C-alpha cells in the first residue's frame, strides 16, 4: 500500500516554515518548564504513594485537609480515574501503618465510602536520587550512542542532524508534560514509565530518520550532478508514503492503548502519541534540513577558499 505515490512536495525549499514551527513549540516548552515545571513521580522524589478506591467520589480538597492532620504534613491528593484517588506523602515510617491511618481517617471523615487500597509504592530519598540520575544518563547516553552510530554509518552531518531532531522530540514532549499537568484528567507524572516512553520515542524517531538518510545517501550516488537540496527533497518525498503509513498505524495502536489501557497507562500512551507525532514531523522538517544547512555551509566555505 502506498499513498503519495508521486509526491513532489518542496520540503527543503520551505524549511524555514519548519524552523519557525519548531521554534514556537520549543518556546512553548520552555515556558511550560520554567513556569510550571515537571510533576515528578514518587520514583524520583521519594516518599509513599497510595491509590485508594472508594464506592463514592471524594472531594480531593476535603481529603487533603483530613489527612494533613493525621500525617502531620500536607499530602498531595488528586483524582485517579473514576472512583479512586491518589495520595502521595513524603512522610517516613512503616507503609502498612501509614496505609491503616489513611484508611481509618477516610472512613471516619467520609462514612459509607468503603475506602480500599488498590496500589502502594514506597521509594527512599537516596534511591529516588539514584533513579533520577540514572534516567538523565539513560536519555543523554542514548543520544550520544546514536550520534556515534550515525557517524559510523553515514557522516558527522547526519549524526548531528539526527541528534538535533531527537533532542527536539524529547524536549517538546517534556515541555508539553510540564505545561499540561494538572490540566488534563489523567496523571502526567515523570516516572520510570515515562522515561521508558521517552527512550521509545528516541528509537522510533531515529528509525524514521535513518530511512530518509539511507535514501539520501543512495540518491547522492545516483544523481551526482543534481543540487544537494533537490536530492534531499527527492529522498523525503520518496520515503513519505512509508513514513506516514508506519506512523499512522503505530498511532492507531497507541491511541487504542490510551483509550482502553486504563488510568495507569494513560500518561505513557500520551507521551508516545506526542512523541511519535513530533518524531515523524522532525524526521522530515528538522533532521534532513539540518543536514542540508551543514552541507551548504561546507560547500560555501570550500568555494570561498578557491
C-alpha positions in Angstrom: 0.0 0.0 0.0 1.3 3.4 -1.0 0.0 6.9 -0.6 1.6 10.0 -2.2 2.7 7.7 -5.0 4.3 10.6 -6.9 4.8 13.1 -4.1 6.7 16.2 -5.1 6.4 18.5 -2.1 9.1 21.1 -1.7 10.0 20.4 1.9 13.6 21.7 1.7 12.7 25.0 -0.1 10.1 25.7 2.6 12.3 24.5 5.6 12.2 28.0 7.1 8.5 27.4 7.9 9.5 24.2 9.7 12.1 26.1 11.7 9.5 28.7 12.7 7.0 26.0 13.8 9.7 24.1 15.8 10.8 27.4 17.4 7.3 28.1 18.5 7.0 24.6 20.0 10.3 24.9 21.8 9.4 28.4 23.2 6.1 26.9 24.5 8.0 24.0 26.0 10.5 26.4 27.7 7.6 28.4 29.1 6.0 25.3 30.5 9.2 24.0 32.0 10.1 27.4 33.6 6.7 28.5 34.8 5.1 25.2 35.8 7.9 22.6 35.9 7.6 18.9 35.7 5.4 16.9 38.0 7.9 14.4 39.4 6.6 11.0 40.4 7.5 9.1 43.5 10.2 7.2 41.6 12.3 10.5 41.5 11.0 12.4 44.6 10.8 9.6 47.2 8.0 9.0 49.7 4.9 6.9 49.8 2.1 6.7 47.3 -1.4 5.1 47.7 -4.1 4.6 45.1 -7.4 4.3 47.1 -10.6 3.2 45.5 -14.0 4.2 47.0 -17.6 3.4 46.4 -18.5 7.2 46.0 -16.4 10.1 44.6 -14.5 12.1 47.2 -13.6 15.8 47.2 -9.8 15.9 47.0 -9.6 19.2 48.9 -11.6 17.7 51.8 -9.5 14.6 51.8 -6.3 16.6 51.8 -7.4 18.6 54.8 -8.4 15.5 56.7 -5.1 13.7 56.0 -3.0 16.7 56.8 -3.9 16.5 60.4 -3.2 12.8 60.5 0.0 12.7 58.6 1.5 15.9 60.1 2.1 17.4 56.6 0.1 18.4 53.6 -0.1 15.3 51.3 -0.7 15.5 47.6 -4.2 14.2 46.8 -5.7 14.0 43.3 -8.4 12.0 41.4 -7.1 8.9 39.8 -9.7 7.8 37.2 -13.3 7.1 38.3 -13.9 6.3 41.9 -10.3 6.5 43.0 -7.9 9.0 44.5 -4.1 9.1 44.6 -2.4 10.1 47.9 1.3 10.9 47.9 3.1 11.8 51.1 6.8 12.5 52.0 6.2 11.1 55.5 8.5 8.4 56.6 7.7 5.3 58.6 6.1 1.9 58.1 4.0 1.8 55.0 1.4 -0.6 56.5 0.9 1.7 59.5 0.6 4.7 57.2 -1.9 2.9 55.0 -4.0 2.0 58.0 -4.0 5.6 59.3 -5.1 6.9 55.9 -7.9 4.3 55.5 -9.1 4.9 59.1 -9.1 8.7 58.6 -11.1 8.5 55.3 -13.6 6.1 57.0 -14.1 8.5 59.9 -14.5 11.6 57.8 -16.5 10.1 54.9 -18.7 7.3 56.3 -20.0 4.8 53.8 -17.4 5.3 51.0 -15.7 2.0 51.8 -12.1 3.0 51.0 -9.7 0.2 49.9 -6.1 0.4 48.8 -5.6 -0.5 45.2 -1.9 0.0 44.9 1.0 1.2 47.1 4.6 2.4 46.3 7.4 3.5 48.5 10.8 4.9 47.4 13.6 6.1 49.7 15.2 9.5 49.2 18.6 8.1 48.3 17.1 5.5 45.9 15.0 8.2 44.3 18.1 10.4 43.7 19.9 7.4 42.1 16.9 6.8 39.8 16.8 10.4 38.8 20.5 10.4 37.8 20.1 7.1 36.0 17.2 8.4 34.0 19.1 11.5 32.9 22.2 9.5 31.9 19.9 7.0 30.1 18.4 9.7 27.8 21.7 11.6 27.3 23.6 8.4 26.8 21.2 7.2 24.2 21.7 10.5 22.2 25.5 10.1 22.4 25.4 6.5 21.2 23.0 7.4 18.4 25.4 10.1 17.3 28.2 7.6 17.2 26.1 5.1 15.3 25.1 7.6 12.6 28.6 8.9 12.4 29.9 5.4 11.6 27.1 4.6 9.3 26.9 7.9 7.4 28.9 11.0 8.4 29.0 13.6 11.1 26.5 15.9 9.5 23.9 13.1 9.5 24.8 12.3 13.1 24.3 15.9 14.2 21.0 16.2 12.3 19.7 13.1 14.0 20.7 14.2 17.5 19.2 17.7 17.0 15.9 16.0 15.8 15.9 13.6 18.8 16.6 16.4 21.3 13.8 18.4 19.7 11.4 15.5 20.1 12.3 14.8 23.8 12.4 18.4 24.8 9.0 19.2 23.3 7.4 16.1 24.8 8.7 17.1 28.3 7.6 20.7 27.7 4.0 19.6 27.0 4.1 17.4 30.1 5.1 20.4 32.1 2.5 22.7 30.5 -0.4 20.3 30.8 0.0 18.5 34.1 -3.0 19.1 36.4 -4.9 20.4 33.4 -5.7 17.0 31.9 -7.8 14.4 33.6 -5.0 11.9 34.0 -1.6 11.8 35.6 1.4 13.3 33.8 4.0 12.5 36.4 7.5 11.9 35.2 8.5 8.4 36.5 10.3 5.4 35.2 7.4 4.6 32.8 7.7 8.0 31.2 11.5 7.6 30.9 10.8 4.3 29.0 8.4 6.2 26.8 11.0 8.9 26.0 13.6 6.2 25.1 10.9 4.5 22.9 10.3 7.9 21.2 14.1 8.3 20.6 14.2 4.8 18.9 11.1 5.4 16.9 12.1 8.8 15.6 15.6 7.5 14.8 14.1 4.7 12.7 12.2 7.2 10.6 15.3 9.5 10.3 17.6 6.7 9.2 15.2 5.6 6.5 15.4 9.1 5.0 19.1 9.3 5.4 19.6 5.9 3.7 17.6 7.2 0.7 19.7 10.5 0.7 22.9 8.5 0.5 21.6 6.3 -2.3 20.3 9.3 -4.3 23.6 11.2 -3.8 25.4 8.4 -5.6 22.7 8.2 -8.3 22.2 11.9 -9.1 25.7 13.3 -8.8 25.1 16.3 -10.9 21.9 17.4 -9.1 21.9 20.1 -6.4 22.1 18.6 -2.9 18.9 20.2 -1.6 17.0 18.7 -4.5 18.4 15.3 -3.7 17.3 15.5 -0.1 13.9 16.7 -1.1 13.5 13.9 -3.6 14.5 11.4 -0.8 12.0 12.8 1.6 9.2 12.6 -1.0 10.2 9.0 -1.9 10.0 7.8 1.7 7.0 9.9 2.6 4.5 7.1 2.0 6.4 4.7 4.2 6.8 7.3 6.9 3.2 8.2 7.1 1.8 4.7 6.9 4.2 3.4 9.6 3.5 6.4 11.9 -0.3 6.2 11.3 -0.6 2.5 12.1 1.6 2.9 15.2 -0.5 5.9 16.4 -3.7 3.8 16.0 -2.3 1.2 18.4 -1.1 3.8 20.9 -4.4 5.7 20.8 -6.2 2.4 21.4 -3.9 1.9 24.4 -4.6 5.4 25.6 -8.4 4.9 25.5 -8.6 1.3 26.7 -5.4 0.8 28.7 -6.6 2.2 32.0 -5.6 5.2 34.1 -2.1 3.8 34.9 -1.1 3.7 31.2 -2.6 7.0 30.1 0.5 9.1 30.8 2.7 6.5 29.0 0.4 6.4 26.0 0.1 10.2 25.9 3.9 10.5 25.8 4.0 8.1 22.9 1.3 9.8 20.9 3.0 13.2 21.3 6.5 11.7 20.6 5.5 9.7 17.5 3.7 12.7 16.0 6.6 15.1 16.7 9.2 12.4 15.7 7.5 11.9 12.3 7.5 15.7 11.8 11.1 16.1 12.9 12.5 13.4 10.5 11.1 15.5 7.6 11.4 19.1 8.9 14.3 19.0 11.3 16.8 16.2 10.7 17.1 16.5 6.9 17.1 20.3 6.7 19.9 20.4 9.3 22.0 18.1 7.1 21.2 20.4 4.1 22.2 23.5 6.1 25.5 21.9 7.2 26.3 20.7 3.6 25.5 24.1 2.0 27.7 25.8 4.6 30.6 23.4 3.9 30.2 23.9 0.2 30.2 27.7 0.6 33.4 27.5 2.7 35.1 25.4 0.0 34.1 27.8 -2.7 35.4 30.8 -0.6 38.9 29.1 -0.3 39.2 28.8 -4.1 
